[in-house]
Amino acid sequence: MSIILKNFIECDDKLVYEIICWRNHNNIRLNSLNRNIITIEEHREFIASLEHDKSRLYFVVENNNVNIGVISFTNINKESAYIGYYKNPFLNINGIGQILINTAKKYAKECLVLKELFMVSYVDNIISQHCITKQGFEMININNNIIKYRLRLT
Ligand SMILES: CC(C)(COP(=O)(O)OP(=O)(O)OC[C@H]1O[C@@H](n2cnc3c(N)ncnc32)[C@H](O)[C@@H]1OP(=O)(O)O)[C@@H](O)C(=O)NCCC(=O)NCCS
């Protein structure tokens, strides 16, 4: 496994376009907190908004020269952050969810030096719940059909 993280703010136009195609794919969009279709202009504005914002980080994850998905860190502070993730919906490979969460955990521990991580998932997103709990996260509450999970890193 050879993982490379590409920060959204450094991605070229081709990759920016590829990501918005993933993000608007029904399987990704309908499992996201914002379920709207996102225009390429909105996507570019979103990426520009990340440039001076230390509380949010978004990366495309490349594994063995293939762009396999996206991981994000939001609400970043000295202690904790929320992880988000989705896979490249055009890849017919299993196991990507586990690689994405594992990569995010490693980055949070080694680069952001955080103490705990949170994740959220819709109650009907069984595949994601499976990935999240398999990576050691524990459910802490359920509100409005959204499950919140926590993982202590220390
Ligand atoms: C969530 C997502 C990244 C998972 O990717 P993936 O490559 O399918 O994940 P993995 O193959 O690593 O793991 C899926 C696990 O769910 C299991 N699974 C698959 N279908 C299942 C089902 N219907 N019921 C229960 N478990 C299921 C698989 O067996 C696998 O577990 P295993 O490793 O123990 O065998 C991908 O489905 C995705 O991008 N979904 C849309 C976006 C999304 O939901 N993001 C998360 C928001 S919280």
The ligand as an SDF file (V2000), in Angstrom:
LIG
                    3D

 48 50  0  0  0  0  0  0  0  0999 V2000
  -18.8400    4.1180    3.3250 C   0  0  0  0  0  0  0  0  0  0  0  0
  -17.9320    3.6840    2.1630 C   0  0  0  0  0  0  0  0  0  0  0  0
  -16.6990    4.5880    2.1020 C   0  0  0  0  0  0  0  0  0  0  0  0
  -17.5360    2.2300    2.4010 C   0  0  0  0  0  0  0  0  0  0  0  0
  -16.6530    1.8430    1.3820 O   0  0  0  0  0  0  0  0  0  0  0  0
  -16.3650    0.2770    1.1160 P   0  0  0  0  0  0  0  0  0  0  0  0
  -15.1750    0.2120    0.2330 O   0  0  0  0  0  0  0  0  0  0  0  0
  -17.6070   -0.3960    0.7100 O   0  0  0  0  0  0  0  0  0  0  0  0
  -15.9900   -0.1740    2.5730 O   0  0  0  0  0  0  0  0  0  0  0  0
  -15.2890   -1.5330    3.0200 P   0  0  0  0  0  0  0  0  0  0  0  0
  -15.3570   -2.5390    1.9160 O   0  0  0  0  0  0  0  0  0  0  0  0
  -13.9690   -1.1500    3.6000 O   0  0  0  0  0  0  0  0  0  0  0  0
  -16.1910   -1.9640    4.2340 O   0  0  0  0  0  0  0  0  0  0  0  0
  -17.5340   -2.2260    4.0370 C   0  0  0  0  0  0  0  0  0  0  0  0
  -17.9290   -3.2050    5.1090 C   0  0  0  0  0  0  0  0  0  0  0  0
  -19.3530   -3.2420    5.1650 O   0  0  0  0  0  0  0  0  0  0  0  0
  -19.7550   -4.5860    5.0040 C   0  0  0  0  0  0  0  0  0  0  0  0
  -21.0260   -4.5440    4.3150 N   0  0  0  0  0  0  0  0  0  0  0  0
  -21.2490   -4.4060    3.0010 C   0  0  0  0  0  0  0  0  0  0  0  0
  -22.5770   -4.4240    2.7660 N   0  0  0  0  0  0  0  0  0  0  0  0
  -23.1670   -4.5600    3.9710 C   0  0  0  0  0  0  0  0  0  0  0  0
  -24.5060   -4.6320    4.3920 C   0  0  0  0  0  0  0  0  0  0  0  0
  -25.5160   -4.5510    3.5200 N   0  0  0  0  0  0  0  0  0  0  0  0
  -24.7650   -4.7780    5.7050 N   0  0  0  0  0  0  0  0  0  0  0  0
  -23.7590   -4.8460    6.6040 C   0  0  0  0  0  0  0  0  0  0  0  0
  -22.4530   -4.7740    6.2590 N   0  0  0  0  0  0  0  0  0  0  0  0
  -22.1720   -4.6310    4.9570 C   0  0  0  0  0  0  0  0  0  0  0  0
  -18.6810   -5.2470    4.1920 C   0  0  0  0  0  0  0  0  0  0  0  0
  -18.6910   -6.6430    4.3700 O   0  0  0  0  0  0  0  0  0  0  0  0
  -17.4610   -4.6130    4.7920 C   0  0  0  0  0  0  0  0  0  0  0  0
  -17.1330   -5.1720    6.0250 O   0  0  0  0  0  0  0  0  0  0  0  0
  -15.9170   -6.2310    6.2200 P   0  0  0  0  0  0  0  0  0  0  0  0
  -14.6610   -5.4720    5.9200 O   0  0  0  0  0  0  0  0  0  0  0  0
  -16.0390   -6.6060    7.6540 O   0  0  0  0  0  0  0  0  0  0  0  0
  -16.1930   -7.3330    5.2590 O   0  0  0  0  0  0  0  0  0  0  0  0
  -18.6630    3.7770    0.8010 C   0  0  0  0  0  0  0  0  0  0  0  0
  -19.7840    2.9190    0.8260 O   0  0  0  0  0  0  0  0  0  0  0  0
  -19.1370    5.1730    0.4900 C   0  0  0  0  0  0  0  0  0  0  0  0
  -18.3940    5.9740   -0.0400 O   0  0  0  0  0  0  0  0  0  0  0  0
  -20.4170    5.4340    0.7830 N   0  0  0  0  0  0  0  0  0  0  0  0
  -21.0380    6.7030    0.4570 C   0  0  0  0  0  0  0  0  0  0  0  0
  -20.5070    7.8280    1.3230 C   0  0  0  0  0  0  0  0  0  0  0  0
  -20.6310    7.5270    2.7710 C   0  0  0  0  0  0  0  0  0  0  0  0
  -21.5380    6.8390    3.2030 O   0  0  0  0  0  0  0  0  0  0  0  0
  -19.6860    8.0710    3.5360 N   0  0  0  0  0  0  0  0  0  0  0  0
  -19.7030    7.8940    4.9750 C   0  0  0  0  0  0  0  0  0  0  0  0
  -20.5840    8.8970    5.5870 C   0  0  0  0  0  0  0  0  0  0  0  0
  -20.7310    8.5780    7.3270 S   0  0  0  0  0  0  0  0  0  0  0  0
  1  2  1  0
  2  3  1  0
  2  4  1  0
  2 36  1  0
  4  5  1  0
  5  6  1  0
  6  7  2  0
  6  8  1  0
  6  9  1  0
  9 10  1  0
 10 11  2  0
 10 12  1  0
 10 13  1  0
 13 14  1  0
 14 15  1  0
 15 16  1  0
 15 30  1  0
 16 17  1  0
 17 18  1  0
 17 28  1  0
 18 19  1  0
 18 27  1  0
 19 20  2  0
 20 21  1  0
 21 22  1  0
 21 27  2  0
 22 23  1  0
 22 24  2  0
 24 25  1  0
 25 26  2  0
 26 27  1  0
 28 29  1  0
 28 30  1  0
 30 31  1  0
 31 32  1  0
 32 33  2  0
 32 34  1  0
 32 35  1  0
 36 37  1  0
 36 38  1  0
 38 39  2  0
 38 40  1  0
 40 41  1  0
 41 42  1  0
 42 43  1  0
 43 44  2  0
 43 45  1  0
 45 46  1  0
 46 47  1  0
 47 48  1  0
M  END
$$$$
